[in-house]
Amino acid sequence: IKTSVMNLVNTIKQRGEEVNTADVAASFQEAVVEILVEKTLAAAELKNVETVILAGGVAANSRLRNLLKESGEAKGFKIKYPRPILCTDNAAMIASTAYFRYKKGESSDLDLIPVANLAL
């Protein structure tokens, strides 16, 4: 979808027309949010869950929060998400953990093998 938007914007510019950046951004956000909500609720129905939890950096998006809550509750799901201040990017959380471990004197060799589900 991002490539399609970029191509549309380039086409408009090549025709010498002005691009309304605010409209493009709002339309892009709405399209992405609708897709995320639709696919999330379809997965929740498929897996027969009662509660859907929105987390991570994307959970800070107010439009996503509102549409997921509205659409999810209309379908009988409980929708949960943390306050926006707690919706941070995972990379920032990992960096923060690394910082505090470094401050405690912990380090790893450069030949460290990554483990995706390593407990913190």
Secondary structure, 3 states (H helix, E strand, C coil): CHHHHHHHHHHHHHCCCCCCHHHHHHHHHHHHHHHHHHHHHHHHHHCCCCEEECCCHHHHCHHHHHHHHHHHHHCCCEEECCCHHHCCCHHHHHHHHHHHHHHCCCCCCCCCCCCCCCCC
